Amino acid sequence: MESKKIDVWVGLFVLIGAAALLFLALKAGNLLSLNFGPTYDVSAQFDNIGGLKVDAPVKSAGVVVGRVANVEFDNQTFQAKVTLALDQRYKFPTDTSAKILTSGLLGDQYIGLDPGASEKNLHNGGVIQNTQSAVVLENLIGQFLYNKAASGTSSPGAK
């Protein structure tokens, strides 16, 4: 009887440990967001969103103020339309700018908001006009190599 009781407690402890590891893995991978507060949606259009994913954080001054709710392609403008679910506690002016940033050198991408100076605030269904697309590492390397080739860097012994 005592052995069964210990087995039950050990099993329960193992299950709690496994649940804690799963929770930590989901939080570290940015796959779990536990925000149940009210939000309002605003949209922004970008030429290139890189590897931006749904549920990526939206940050302002380093603070998470919302999440990416939806990413879709606009057939009219041929741009990516990103819908942001911003926490209702945070109000941003209508001239706020949005840019896609990368955490670390090759880390996950997120949207950074820089508030403007307008007296009117964004509301549900609002549009952020000032956007800056993601910096694609491959494009930067290609431009660097193209510029080096165009500058005619040849060896001193070449004719």
C-alpha positions as CSV (number, residue, x, y, z in Angstrom):
1,M,0.0,0.0,0.0
2,E,2.8,2.4,0.9
3,S,4.6,1.6,-2.4
4,K,1.5,2.5,-4.5
5,K,1.2,5.8,-2.7
6,I,4.9,6.7,-3.4
7,D,4.4,5.6,-7.1
8,V,1.4,8.0,-7.4
9,W,3.4,10.9,-6.0
10,V,6.4,10.2,-8.2
11,G,4.1,10.0,-11.3
12,L,2.4,13.2,-10.4
13,F,5.7,15.0,-9.9
14,V,7.0,13.7,-13.3
15,L,3.8,15.0,-15.0
16,I,4.1,18.4,-13.4
17,G,7.8,18.6,-14.5
18,A,6.9,17.6,-18.0
19,A,4.1,20.2,-18.1
20,A,6.6,22.9,-16.8
21,L,9.2,21.9,-19.5
22,L,6.5,22.1,-22.2
23,F,5.4,25.5,-21.0
24,L,9.0,26.8,-21.0
25,A,9.6,25.5,-24.4
26,L,6.5,27.2,-25.9
27,K,7.4,30.5,-24.2
28,A,11.0,30.4,-25.3
29,G,9.9,29.6,-28.9
30,N,7.4,32.5,-28.8
31,L,4.6,30.0,-29.6
32,L,2.6,30.8,-26.4
33,S,1.0,34.1,-25.7
34,L,-1.2,34.4,-22.6
35,N,-2.9,37.8,-23.1
36,F,-6.6,37.8,-22.5
37,G,-7.1,41.6,-22.3
38,P,-9.0,43.5,-24.9
39,T,-7.2,44.5,-28.1
40,Y,-7.8,46.7,-31.2
41,D,-6.7,45.9,-34.7
42,V,-4.7,48.1,-36.9
43,S,-3.1,47.2,-40.3
44,A,0.1,48.1,-42.1
45,Q,1.4,47.2,-45.5
46,F,5.0,46.2,-46.2
47,D,7.0,45.5,-49.4
48,N,8.8,42.6,-47.7
49,I,8.0,41.0,-44.4
50,G,10.9,38.5,-44.4
51,G,10.2,35.7,-41.9
52,L,7.5,37.6,-39.9
53,K,5.0,35.1,-38.5
54,V,1.5,35.3,-36.9
55,D,1.8,35.8,-33.1
56,A,5.1,37.6,-33.5
57,P,5.5,40.4,-30.9
58,V,4.8,44.0,-31.6
59,K,7.1,46.2,-29.5
60,S,7.4,49.8,-28.7
61,A,10.4,51.0,-26.6
62,G,11.2,47.3,-25.9
63,V,7.8,46.6,-24.4
64,V,5.5,44.1,-26.0
65,V,2.3,46.1,-26.8
66,G,0.6,43.6,-29.0
67,R,0.9,40.6,-31.4
68,V,0.7,40.0,-35.2
69,A,-2.8,38.8,-35.7
70,N,-2.8,38.1,-39.5
71,V,-0.5,38.2,-42.5
72,E,-1.9,38.2,-46.0
73,F,-1.0,39.2,-49.6
74,D,-2.8,42.2,-51.1
75,N,-3.6,41.6,-54.8
76,Q,-4.2,45.3,-55.5
77,T,-0.9,46.7,-54.2
78,F,1.2,43.5,-54.4
79,Q,2.3,44.1,-50.8
80,A,2.0,42.1,-47.6
81,K,-0.8,43.3,-45.3
82,V,-0.1,42.7,-41.7
83,T,-2.9,43.1,-39.1
84,L,-1.7,43.9,-35.6
85,A,-3.7,43.2,-32.4
86,L,-2.6,46.0,-30.0
87,D,-3.4,45.9,-26.3
88,Q,-6.1,48.5,-25.6
89,R,-4.1,49.9,-22.7
90,Y,-1.6,51.4,-25.2
91,K,-2.7,54.2,-27.5
92,F,-0.6,55.3,-30.5
93,P,-0.8,58.4,-32.6
94,T,-2.1,58.2,-36.2
95,D,1.4,59.1,-37.6
96,T,3.1,56.1,-35.8
97,S,5.6,54.3,-38.0
98,A,6.1,50.5,-38.0
99,K,9.2,48.6,-39.0
100,I,10.1,44.9,-39.1
101,L,13.1,44.3,-36.9
102,T,15.2,41.2,-36.0
103,S,16.0,40.2,-32.5
104,G,19.7,39.4,-32.6
105,L,21.7,38.7,-35.8
106,L,19.6,35.9,-37.2
107,G,16.8,35.8,-34.6
108,D,13.0,36.0,-34.9
109,Q,11.5,39.0,-36.4
110,Y,9.0,41.4,-34.7
111,I,7.4,44.7,-35.5
112,G,8.7,47.8,-33.8
113,L,6.4,50.8,-33.4
114,D,7.8,54.4,-33.2
115,P,5.0,56.8,-32.0
116,G,4.5,60.0,-33.9
117,A,3.4,63.4,-32.7
118,S,-0.2,63.5,-33.9
119,E,-2.9,64.4,-31.4
120,K,-5.3,61.8,-32.9
121,N,-4.8,58.1,-31.9
122,L,-5.2,55.0,-34.0
123,H,-8.5,53.2,-33.5
124,N,-9.9,49.8,-34.3
125,G,-9.5,49.3,-38.1
126,G,-6.9,52.1,-38.4
127,V,-4.0,52.0,-40.8
128,I,-0.3,52.7,-40.2
129,Q,1.0,54.5,-43.2
130,N,4.7,54.8,-42.5
131,T,6.3,51.4,-42.8
132,Q,9.8,50.0,-43.3
133,S,10.2,46.5,-44.6
134,A,12.4,43.8,-43.3
135,V,16.1,43.8,-44.1
136,V,16.9,40.6,-45.9
137,L,20.4,39.4,-45.2
138,E,20.7,37.8,-48.7
139,N,19.9,41.1,-50.4
140,L,22.5,42.9,-48.3
141,I,25.2,40.3,-49.2
142,G,24.2,40.5,-52.9
143,Q,24.4,44.3,-52.9
144,F,27.8,44.2,-51.2
145,L,29.2,41.7,-53.7
146,Y,27.7,43.7,-56.6
147,N,29.3,46.9,-55.3
148,K,32.7,45.2,-54.9
149,A,32.5,43.9,-58.5
150,A,31.3,47.2,-59.9
151,S,34.1,49.1,-58.2
152,G,36.6,47.2,-60.3
153,T,38.8,45.8,-57.5
154,S,41.4,44.0,-59.4
155,S,44.7,42.6,-58.4
156,P,47.8,44.8,-59.0
157,G,49.4,42.3,-61.4
158,A,46.2,42.1,-63.7
159,K,46.3,43.8,-67.1
